[in-house]
């Protein structure tokens, strides 16, 4: 029985987040691209409305069981 090959992919995301905890919205955004192996916030800026703009760099797996 063949299974899908596991692929490693680099992902770069820019998100605008509301004030509050960061972990849940980051994990949710990354899950749309695969299973995250590692990730880092590489840039962050406060916006006038109280929101935060962040850039994420991540490595995700596709096809993992």
Number of C-alpha atoms within 10 A of each C-alpha: 2 4 8 9 9 11 11 16 15 12 15 14 13 15 14 15 17 14 11 10 9 12 8 9 15 17 13 10 14 20 13 9 16 18 18 19 11 9 17 11 14 12 11 14 11 13 12 7 8 10 14 17 15 18 15 18 17 18 18 20 17 15 12 13 8
